[in-house]
């Protein structure tokens, strides 16, 4: 395959970098974030150029089927019969023309033609030039046909696969589905969780704003801070000193729902990279034990590093398949057990847009079966009167509500527990998103608070 960088093999600018990354995502099923970070480090672009490359990568993936719909009538054999790098180049060029108004149309065309010449030959450059100029001449933002079904219209206007839109319309209705899909195409904001062992929210907000970061309290999490246009908060003052962790607001609720108390013994079954484990330890006041388990040896160090950075001593780590934990740990030995289960990730499309194109209904069914088996195994570790919390970062009833319903049918000693901390329930209730009656399980959707889609269920074992 032509790598498209000419004889030197190195990207020459932000659009070259974007083409390189998009090819890896499409052909190798690479994660967009990892591939982009690698490419940006190698290319050594200026900050504005790195920002453009980032926007082109995420935007092109987000809007993929809308882009393909627009190009399908203009390029013969689109997309399957078009060479991959040409396909990617036309897609990101269309994205610029339609959604990046700050980039002049003539500059988009000129740069795309130059890349086509470097990567291919004059014939391909002519094709690229003709397609893009035709789009500009005829109008980039062409209206969709009026007779489209609601599912097809939402799919094309907001760039989500039809099967997923159809499922969401069935579960949540057309209006909520459209709001979710629109929210998934918004840039994610940065959010931080204050470490109460080393700081407080007011102090950290003042420090961030003084450092030029536009920061405000999270409306969803009492420990949360939202930072707009802040870049990577890893580089912000206070991170290395352990004054805060980087975590999405929805994810911050999980440990709060578990509500551990000082002196308790807590198990986090699938813990890497350690965000929820360290949060549980913070809520313990670092007085008790949090056993953070993960199946991957190389991820154990990540958990340990996070605990050390935050000044937490109560987190212990182990490496095991969560399925094997009942064979390695004493039965009914933990006050709180958290299973943040492997899932389809359909709640984090805003951060990882390729997820919506890479998942299928079959994936959801197989993950649901895995989640049920995990729950069925680890429940034996909960003490009588203890708490079992199940969470996912997805929006799929078979991975969430249906998994919990099946578990409770098979394990009558457990019941949903609506006794969540009031500080968790209050903002959700105020916004009108708390189910009535509230039974102890909650599905957060991405348009509600601009945070990740998350499911949380709290269950209690009978005494």
Secondary structure, DSSP 8 states (H G I E B T S, - for coil): ---SSTTT-S--SHHHHHHHHHHHHHHH---HHHHHHHHHHHHT--HHHHHHHHHHHHHHHHTHHHHHHHHHTTSTTTTTTS-HHHHHHHHHHHHHHHH-TTS-HHHHHHHHHHHHHHHS-HHHHHHHHHHHHHHHHH-SS----TT--HHHHHHHHHT--HHHHHHHHHHH-HHHHHHHHHHHTS---EEEEE-TTT--HHHHHHHHHHTT-EEEE-SS-TTEEEEET---GGGSTTTTTTSEEE--HHHHHHHHHH---TT-EEEESS-TT-HHHHHHHHHTTT-SEEEEEES-HHHHHHHHHHHHHTT--SEEEEE--GGGHHHHS-TT-EEEEEEE-----TT-TTT-TTHHHH--HHHHHHHHHHHHHHHHHHGGGEEEEEEEEEEES---TTTTHHHHHHHHHH-TTEEE-----HHHHHHHHHTT-S-SS--SEEEE-HHHHSS--EEEEEEEE--
